Amino acid sequence: MRVAMYYNNRDVRLEEMPKPAIGPGEILVRVMASGICGSDVMEWYRIKKAPLVLGHEIAGEIAEAGEGVTRYGTGDRVFVSHHIPCNTCHYCLRGYHTACETLHTTNYDPGGFGEYVRIPQLNVDRGVFLLPDELSFEDGVFIEPLACVVRGQRVANLQPGQSILILGSGISGLLHLLLARTLGAGRIVATDISEYRMNMARQLGASEVIHARDDIPARMRRINDGRLADLVIVCTGTPAAFDQAMKSVDRGGTVLCFATTEPGVDLAVPINEFWRNEIKLMPSYGNSPLDAMTAIELIRSGRVPVGKMITHRLPLKETGLGFQLVAEGGESMKVIVKPHESV
């Protein structure tokens, strides 16, 4: 089968490798659509494992079902989670599914930027979801990133009427914007350095859009009746954005670190100020099966209109172009690779 083999962000090659053979309890999925995630182009993280086939935002149809698979059959349209929790460890039982060691060590074989993927038995058991009739394969690409956003806003305890500041208007930032609107947030302010992304945030319903190099706290006070933001969501790995977040959160508010920096970067937190004003600082990584189910329903019902964010559809042989588009952060948003089409 054909795969797009990742060597670095500027070197993604179309190569051949054997189609995976499945065993008992496993399934083989024919990948129909695979999204390029911002984490796919985090070169500092990916390059140490290269060469490899990336791609974890996939939707497709079951090509083969192994012995003992009874819940799914050939031809079923599915979304598949690449990381899944054990649901029985200390962390899962306390609700911290993304801290589970199983979640950090599971994956499918080889990756979504190929014509087929083998889904291991554990993923089949708790990471395969049938696509509703209303969802296209392209819609299915958004299930994983939206599920991560669902979890982030859940752990941050987003409430109706809250003022929200989203730092970074890439895919994650825009999904946070759409979900916050759906959940009844009050003013939703978005930032970015790209005029293209700022315009996307306006089109998707941001109350106000600010250039990221402006005085964000001062602008937030003018927009928000003299107050800072109840919830600040950091959706870019730029250290300056984390500093902005520390200065832009209101008393009693929360800073959600949805993005991360490169390793070794420390964050200066004004402990005394946060202590006196009951400000919370928390991260959010990944998602759980429940978050994926919630994301599917949000897309199915049309409450989060993900299709508006698709800007590029590419055949497998142009995956390298897709990586460049996402890494450069220019005039592109969601880039989808279609391994079985010559789009």
Secondary structure as the mmCIF struct_conf table of DSSP 4:
data_model
#
loop_
_struct_conf.conf_type_id
_struct_conf.id
_struct_conf.beg_label_comp_id
_struct_conf.beg_label_asym_id
_struct_conf.beg_label_seq_id
_struct_conf.end_label_comp_id
_struct_conf.end_label_asym_id
_struct_conf.end_label_seq_id
STRN STRN1 ARG A 2 ASN A 8
TURN_TY1_P TURN_TY1_P1 ASN A 9 ARG A 10
STRN STRN2 ASP A 11 GLU A 16
HELX_LH_PP_P HELX_LH_PP_P1 PRO A 18 ILE A 22
TURN_TY1_P TURN_TY1_P2 PRO A 24 GLY A 25
STRN STRN3 ILE A 27 GLY A 35
HELX_LH_PP_P HELX_LH_PP_P2 ILE A 36 CYS A 37
HELX_RH_3T_P HELX_RH_3T_P1 GLY A 38 VAL A 41
HELX_RH_AL_P HELX_RH_AL_P1 GLU A 43 ARG A 46
HELX_RH_3T_P HELX_RH_3T_P2 ILE A 47 LYS A 49
BEND BEND1 PRO A 51 PRO A 51
STRN STRN4 LEU A 52 LEU A 52
STRN STRN5 GLU A 57 ALA A 65
TURN_TY1_P TURN_TY1_P3 GLU A 67 GLY A 68
BEND BEND2 ARG A 71 ARG A 71
TURN_TY1_P TURN_TY1_P4 THR A 74 GLY A 75
STRN STRN6 ARG A 77 VAL A 80
BEND BEND3 HIS A 82 HIS A 83
BEND BEND4 ASN A 87 CYS A 89
HELX_RH_AL_P HELX_RH_AL_P2 HIS A 90 LEU A 93
TURN_TY1_P TURN_TY1_P5 ARG A 94 GLY A 95
HELX_RH_3T_P HELX_RH_3T_P3 HIS A 97 ALA A 99
HELX_RH_AL_P HELX_RH_AL_P3 GLU A 101 THR A 105
STRN STRN7 ASP A 109 ASP A 109
BEND BEND5 PRO A 110 PRO A 110
BEND BEND6 GLY A 112 PHE A 113
STRN STRN8 GLY A 114 GLY A 114
BEND BEND7 GLU A 115 GLU A 115
STRN STRN9 TYR A 116 ILE A 119
HELX_RH_AL_P HELX_RH_AL_P4 GLN A 121 ARG A 126
BEND BEND8 GLY A 127 GLY A 127
STRN STRN10 VAL A 128 LEU A 130
HELX_LH_PP_P HELX_LH_PP_P3 LEU A 131 PRO A 132
TURN_TY1_P TURN_TY1_P6 ASP A 133 GLU A 134
HELX_RH_AL_P HELX_RH_AL_P5 PHE A 137 GLY A 140
TURN_TY1_P TURN_TY1_P7 VAL A 141 PHE A 142
HELX_RH_AL_P HELX_RH_AL_P6 ILE A 143 VAL A 155
TURN_TY1_P TURN_TY1_P8 ALA A 156 ASN A 157
TURN_TY1_P TURN_TY1_P9 PRO A 160 GLY A 161
STRN STRN11 ILE A 164 LEU A 167
BEND BEND9 GLY A 170 GLY A 170
HELX_RH_AL_P HELX_RH_AL_P7 ILE A 171 THR A 182
TURN_TY1_P TURN_TY1_P10 LEU A 183 GLY A 184
BEND BEND10 GLY A 186 GLY A 186
STRN STRN12 ILE A 188 ASP A 192
BEND BEND11 ILE A 193 ILE A 193
HELX_RH_AL_P HELX_RH_AL_P8 GLU A 195 GLN A 203
TURN_TY1_P TURN_TY1_P11 LEU A 204 GLY A 205
BEND BEND12 SER A 207 SER A 207
STRN STRN13 GLU A 208 HIS A 211
TURN_TY1_P TURN_TY1_P12 ALA A 212 ARG A 213
BEND BEND13 ASP A 214 ASP A 214
HELX_RH_AL_P HELX_RH_AL_P9 ILE A 216 ILE A 223
TURN_TY1_P TURN_TY1_P13 ASN A 224 GLY A 226
STRN STRN14 ALA A 229 VAL A 234
BEND BEND14 THR A 236 THR A 236
HELX_RH_AL_P HELX_RH_AL_P10 PRO A 239 SER A 248
STRN STRN15 VAL A 249 CYS A 257
BEND BEND15 ALA A 259 ALA A 259
TURN_TY1_P TURN_TY1_P14 PRO A 263 GLY A 264
HELX_RH_AL_P HELX_RH_AL_P11 ILE A 271 ASN A 277
TURN_TY1_P TURN_TY1_P15 GLU A 278 GLU A 278
STRN STRN16 LYS A 280 PRO A 283
BEND BEND16 GLY A 286 GLY A 286
HELX_RH_AL_P HELX_RH_AL_P12 PRO A 289 ARG A 300
TURN_TY1_P TURN_TY1_P16 SER A 301 GLY A 302
BEND BEND17 ARG A 303 VAL A 304
HELX_RH_3T_P HELX_RH_3T_P4 VAL A 306 MET A 309
STRN STRN17 ILE A 310 PRO A 315
HELX_RH_3T_P HELX_RH_3T_P5 LEU A 316 GLU A 318
HELX_RH_AL_P HELX_RH_AL_P13 THR A 319 GLU A 328
TURN_TY1_P TURN_TY1_P17 GLY A 329 GLY A 329
BEND BEND18 GLY A 330 GLU A 331
BEND BEND19 MET A 333 MET A 333
STRN STRN18 LYS A 334 LYS A 338
TURN_TY1_P TURN_TY1_P18 PRO A 339 HIS A 340
#
